[in-house]
Amino acid sequence: MSVSVVVRRGLARFLTRETGRQTRHSFSFGEFYDPGRVSFGPLVALNDDLLGREAGYPDHDHSDLVIVTWVVTGCLEHGDELGTTRQAAGQIAVTATGSRTMHSERAAGEVTRFVQMWLTPDAAGGSASREVATPDLSVGGWVTAAGGDALPLGIAGARLEIAELSDGESIALPDASRAYVFVVSGALIRSSLAEPLAAGDAFEITEHSGRGLDVTAAVPTQLLAWSFDA
């Protein structure tokens, strides 16, 4: 089976700017619609958010989603019917909205950047839940942050992994029937897959043949990778 790799450039993403906040959308979102950029497997949104001090999103509702939030810098305060929690840089949260949940998000006292990803769960309805964890990225390589033996997603065959690479370090991309790899920070050097990638760029990989697909960091780099095997 041949492998298909599509590079999505960060500068081609949809951009929303409002007072105190900026978001770059990797998929169709709100007023931005591209029929070719609606989803990737169960992944229907990947938003790269930057909030000014105390800026954020007031109460709004969601239904039948799994919302995965990775805080890159700063601190994000999240409030819903389950209470208020603070999520620091290096922490991941998985929120199952159930049939409906109301929540708010704001930067808690400092400029905050977070990547928020929305996915369609296997089963609709149910009760809302939220879990927060701190993956240990110091072990090196890909670290499973959600799915598998980590925070449950409620999506069969889905897994989110995070890796931090030092300057010049290489890593094999996940071997899955579908993989979405997002450059959170740093940059990757030119490879057989593409010209150099910068923060905000992404790989979409389908029909993986099982052979290694390696990338190398040009500078200290953080990567997020979704794998979908179902």
C-alpha positions as CSV (number, residue, x, y, z in Angstrom):
1,M,0.0,0.0,0.0
2,S,1.4,3.4,-0.9
3,V,1.6,6.3,1.6
4,S,-0.1,9.6,0.9
5,V,1.4,12.7,2.6
6,V,-0.2,16.2,2.3
7,V,1.4,19.2,3.8
8,R,-0.9,21.9,5.2
9,R,0.9,25.2,5.7
10,G,0.1,27.3,8.7
11,L,0.0,30.6,6.7
12,A,-2.9,29.1,4.7
13,R,-5.1,28.5,7.8
14,F,-8.1,30.6,8.5
15,L,-7.5,33.5,10.9
16,T,-9.9,35.1,13.4
17,R,-8.9,38.2,15.3
18,E,-10.9,39.8,18.0
19,T,-10.1,42.0,20.9
20,G,-7.6,40.2,23.2
21,R,-7.6,37.0,21.2
22,Q,-6.4,35.4,17.9
23,T,-7.1,32.0,16.5
24,R,-5.8,30.1,13.5
25,H,-8.1,27.4,12.3
26,S,-6.8,24.3,10.5
27,F,-10.3,23.2,9.4
28,S,-13.5,25.0,8.3
29,F,-14.8,26.9,11.3
30,G,-17.5,29.5,11.8
31,E,-17.7,31.9,8.9
32,F,-14.8,30.1,7.2
33,Y,-15.8,27.2,5.0
34,D,-13.7,25.1,2.6
35,P,-15.4,21.9,1.4
36,G,-11.9,20.3,1.2
37,R,-11.0,21.2,4.8
38,V,-13.9,20.0,6.9
39,S,-12.4,17.1,8.9
40,F,-9.7,14.5,9.0
41,G,-11.2,11.3,10.3
42,P,-13.0,12.2,13.6
43,L,-10.9,15.4,13.9
44,V,-13.2,18.3,13.0
45,A,-11.3,21.3,14.5
46,L,-7.7,22.2,15.4
47,N,-7.6,25.7,16.7
48,D,-4.3,27.5,17.7
49,D,-5.5,30.1,20.2
50,L,-3.6,33.1,21.6
51,L,-5.2,35.0,24.4
52,G,-4.1,38.2,26.0
53,R,-4.1,38.5,29.8
54,E,-7.6,37.8,31.2
55,A,-9.0,37.6,27.7
56,G,-11.0,34.6,26.7
57,Y,-14.4,33.1,25.7
58,P,-17.5,33.7,27.8
59,D,-20.0,31.0,28.5
60,H,-20.9,29.1,25.3
61,D,-22.3,25.6,24.7
62,H,-21.2,22.4,22.9
63,S,-22.9,19.1,22.2
64,D,-21.6,15.7,21.2
65,L,-17.9,16.6,21.0
66,V,-14.7,15.5,22.6
67,I,-12.6,18.6,23.2
68,V,-8.9,18.1,23.7
69,T,-6.9,21.1,24.9
70,W,-3.1,21.3,25.1
71,V,-1.7,24.5,26.8
72,V,1.6,25.6,25.2
73,T,2.4,28.7,27.3
74,G,0.6,30.5,30.1
75,C,-2.3,29.3,32.1
76,L,-5.9,28.6,30.9
77,E,-8.8,28.8,33.3
78,H,-11.8,26.6,32.4
79,G,-15.2,26.9,34.0
80,D,-18.3,24.7,33.5
81,E,-21.0,23.0,35.6
82,L,-18.4,20.7,37.0
83,G,-16.4,23.6,38.5
84,T,-13.4,25.8,37.7
85,T,-10.0,24.4,36.9
86,R,-6.7,25.9,35.9
87,Q,-4.6,24.2,33.2
88,A,-0.9,25.2,33.1
89,A,1.5,24.9,30.2
90,G,2.4,21.3,29.6
91,Q,-1.0,20.0,30.7
92,I,-3.6,18.4,28.6
93,A,-7.4,18.3,29.2
94,V,-10.0,16.0,27.7
95,T,-13.6,17.3,27.9
96,A,-16.5,15.1,26.8
97,T,-19.4,17.5,26.3
98,G,-22.1,14.8,26.4
99,S,-25.5,15.9,25.1
100,R,-24.8,19.5,26.1
101,T,-22.4,21.5,28.3
102,M,-21.8,25.2,28.9
103,H,-18.2,26.3,29.5
104,S,-15.9,29.4,29.5
105,E,-12.2,29.8,29.0
106,R,-9.9,32.6,29.8
107,A,-6.2,33.4,30.2
108,A,-5.4,33.3,33.9
109,G,-3.2,36.4,34.5
110,E,-0.8,35.9,31.6
111,V,-0.7,35.7,27.8
112,T,-1.7,32.1,27.0
113,R,-1.4,30.0,23.9
114,F,-3.2,26.7,23.6
115,V,-4.1,24.2,20.8
116,Q,-7.7,23.0,21.1
117,M,-8.9,20.1,19.1
118,W,-12.5,18.9,18.6
119,L,-13.4,15.3,17.7
120,T,-16.6,13.4,17.0
121,P,-17.1,10.7,19.7
122,D,-18.2,7.2,18.8
123,A,-21.5,7.6,20.8
124,A,-23.6,10.7,21.1
125,G,-25.3,12.0,24.2
126,G,-24.4,11.1,27.8
127,S,-23.0,13.2,30.6
128,A,-20.3,15.8,30.5
129,S,-16.8,15.0,32.0
130,R,-13.4,16.6,32.2
131,E,-10.0,15.2,33.0
132,V,-6.6,17.0,33.2
133,A,-3.1,15.3,33.1
134,T,0.5,16.3,32.8
135,P,2.3,14.0,30.3
136,D,6.0,13.4,31.1
137,L,7.7,14.5,27.9
138,S,11.2,14.1,29.5
139,V,11.2,10.4,28.7
140,G,11.8,11.3,25.0
141,G,10.1,10.0,21.9
142,W,6.4,10.0,21.4
143,V,4.4,10.2,24.7
144,T,0.7,9.2,24.6
145,A,-1.3,12.0,26.1
146,A,-4.9,10.9,25.2
147,G,-6.3,7.6,24.1
148,G,-4.6,4.2,24.7
149,D,-3.6,4.0,28.3
150,A,-3.8,7.8,28.8
151,L,-6.8,10.0,29.2
152,P,-9.9,8.3,27.6
153,L,-11.3,9.7,24.4
154,G,-14.4,7.6,23.7
155,I,-13.1,7.2,20.2
156,A,-11.9,3.7,19.2
157,G,-8.5,3.6,17.5
158,A,-7.8,7.3,18.3
159,R,-4.6,8.4,20.1
160,L,-2.9,11.7,20.6
161,E,0.9,11.7,21.1
162,I,3.3,14.6,21.9
163,A,7.0,14.8,21.3
164,E,9.7,17.3,22.1
165,L,12.8,17.2,19.9
166,S,16.2,18.8,20.5
167,D,18.1,20.5,17.7
168,G,19.0,17.8,15.1
169,E,17.0,15.0,16.7
170,S,15.0,12.7,14.4
171,I,11.8,10.8,15.1
172,A,9.6,8.4,13.1
173,L,6.1,9.6,12.5
174,P,3.3,7.5,13.9
175,D,2.4,4.4,11.8
176,A,-1.4,4.5,11.5
177,S,-4.0,4.2,8.8
178,R,-4.4,8.0,9.3
179,A,-2.1,10.4,11.1
180,Y,-2.2,14.2,11.5
181,V,1.0,15.7,12.7
182,F,1.1,19.4,13.8
183,V,4.2,21.4,14.4
184,V,3.4,23.3,17.6
185,S,6.7,25.1,17.9
186,G,10.1,25.1,16.3
187,A,10.8,23.8,12.8
188,L,11.6,20.6,10.8
189,I,14.3,20.5,8.2
190,R,13.7,19.5,4.6
191,S,13.0,15.8,4.2
192,S,11.7,13.3,1.7
193,L,8.2,14.3,2.8
194,A,8.4,18.0,2.2
195,E,10.3,21.3,2.2
196,P,11.1,22.6,5.7
197,L,8.1,22.9,8.0
198,A,7.6,25.7,10.5
199,A,5.3,26.2,13.6
200,G,1.7,25.9,12.5
201,D,2.4,23.6,9.5
202,A,1.1,20.0,9.5
203,F,1.3,16.6,7.8
204,E,-1.8,14.6,6.8
205,I,-0.8,11.0,6.3
206,T,-3.0,8.3,4.9
207,E,-2.6,4.8,3.7
208,H,0.6,4.3,5.7
209,S,2.5,1.3,4.3
210,G,4.3,0.6,7.6
211,R,7.7,1.8,6.5
212,G,9.4,4.5,8.6
213,L,8.6,8.2,7.9
214,D,11.2,10.2,9.7
215,V,11.5,14.0,10.4
216,T,14.3,15.9,11.9
217,A,14.2,19.1,14.1
218,A,16.1,22.1,12.9
219,V,15.7,23.7,16.3
220,P,14.1,22.6,19.6
221,T,10.6,21.5,18.3
222,Q,7.3,20.3,19.8
223,L,5.0,18.0,17.7
224,L,1.4,16.9,18.3
225,A,0.3,13.7,16.4
226,W,-3.1,12.2,16.1
227,S,-3.4,8.6,15.0
228,F,-6.6,7.0,13.8
229,D,-6.7,3.3,13.2
230,A,-10.4,2.7,13.1
